[in-house]
Amino acid sequence: MVNQMYLSSTAKALLGQAAFKVLAKAKDLERQGKNVLHFEIGEPDYNTPENIKKAAIEAIKRGDTNYVNAAGILELREAISEEIEKTRGFKPSVNQVLVGPGANPLIYFALACVADKGDDVLLPDPSFPSYIAAIAALGLNPVYIPLREENGFRMSPEDVAEHVTPKTRIIIMNSPQNPTGAVMTKDEINGLSDIAEDKKIYLFSDEIYSKLLYDEKHHSPAFRDGCNERTLLVDGFSKAYAMTGWRLGYCVGPKELISKMELMLQTTVSCVPPFVQYAGVEALKGPQDFVVNMRDDYKKRRDVIVSGLNKVPGFSCIYPHGAFYAFPNIKDTGMKSDELSEILLERIGVATLPGTAFGPQGEGYLRFSYATSLDAIKEALERLNEFMGEIA
Ligand SMILES: Cc1ncc(COP(=O)(O)O)c(C=O)c1O
């Protein structure tokens, strides 16, 4: 008899990220000679600025290539503390700051440290697939808060309040949001802080797109308690400084919780490479014109893609106010999201993600990451118009 490989319930619960699956398929098609326009992966098409690369290279040459403190080098934690003071209006102590290999694992560590199997985690639906995957891997119970298009896809405190139970440990919010580009108002954010305070639960604020807002200033719930009691703030370098491959992010939170997350980091990755962390110091302390120019550029692309998508037969799209995602409604095409996403990739070489990759409420939507060239956007719009016109 063939021995069946034993797999744990954690192994069986692993979901991963849909973007990587679509990217692999798109690359496969490219290898077969098909021209593919990429809108599936959520990363800047810019390269990391030279001054940041140089800081890492200098650190390597200096010999900063050994293990370092698991929480992060002091220079970076201090730079992050100053950055939070500048952008969120309070200065956390360095022992409230944890540096991690990207924001993504910090989401997992935070959930693992605040919730037990079967506990409720409130999260936006649709949302970043890693929340759903981390919740599943940890055996937690996802409680989806629907983001409604008629509310600009903003998470409503009233909806959140309705779903809080004695088993709720944490509310996840994300503004600007992936995959909708929605930006919550100051009042809505305050409403979530009120609920967290009243019910004595954690509020996890994923602010990875905090520097990519088009029309307004960034608001964070972290100011309320200075991340001393129940607010956890996650941000990073991937999106703002085009550093997705460097794996660098950070979390600010209550120091007891941060010290537990630090132990998780010690257990799993030991520490973030020091030369990567020196690049992070330069990103925060060096010139910021790169971020401003990139954001202005994305705004131009947003205007082109959103007005273009609104002309595609069967599509309608509201304006995202931050991040770099358009989330058109495709319900009038009569097709399911994954069906349309697959057809567009195979037939016209336009790679998108189905809305359902982000949660059940994503049915009837596609996500386009428009951090790609204006030429690619224009070409994709032409292909879409022609193809959707034909099959309508
Ligand atoms: C909302 C959100 N949070 C976190 C991340 C992960 O960022 P990092 O590259 O820092 O792990 C992403 C990446 O797409 C994201 O969209």
The ligand as a Tripos MOL2 file, in Angstrom:
@<TRIPOS>MOLECULE
LIG
   16    16     1     0     0
SMALL
NO_CHARGES

@<TRIPOS>ATOM
      1 C1         -3.1840   45.9450    1.9110 C.3       1 LIG1
      2 C2         -1.8390   45.3300    1.8360 C.ar      1 LIG1
      3 N1         -1.1670   45.0870    2.9680 N.ar      1 LIG1
      4 C3          0.0590   44.5410    2.9580 C.ar      1 LIG1
      5 C4          0.6730   44.1990    1.7710 C.ar      1 LIG1
      6 C5          2.0160   43.5200    1.8130 C.3       1 LIG1
      7 O1          3.0580   44.3800    1.6790 O.3       1 LIG1
      8 P1          4.5800   43.8950    1.8880 P.3       1 LIG1
      9 O2          5.2030   43.8460    0.5480 O.co2     1 LIG1
     10 O3          5.1800   44.9650    2.7880 O.co2     1 LIG1
     11 O4          4.5570   42.5780    2.5640 O.co2     1 LIG1
     12 C6          0.0140   44.4310    0.5600 C.ar      1 LIG1
     13 C7          0.6310   44.0290   -0.7300 C.2       1 LIG1
     14 O5          0.0120   43.9330   -1.7530 O.2       1 LIG1
     15 C8         -1.2680   45.0140    0.5940 C.ar      1 LIG1
     16 O6         -1.9550   45.2640   -0.5330 O.3       1 LIG1
@<TRIPOS>BOND
     1     1     2 1
     2     2     3 ar
     3     2    15 ar
     4     3     4 ar
     5     4     5 ar
     6     5     6 1
     7     5    12 ar
     8     6     7 1
     9     7     8 1
    10     8     9 2
    11     8    10 1
    12     8    11 1
    13    12    13 1
    14    12    15 ar
    15    13    14 2
    16    15    16 1
@<TRIPOS>SUBSTRUCTURE
     1 LIG1         1 GROUP 0 **** ****
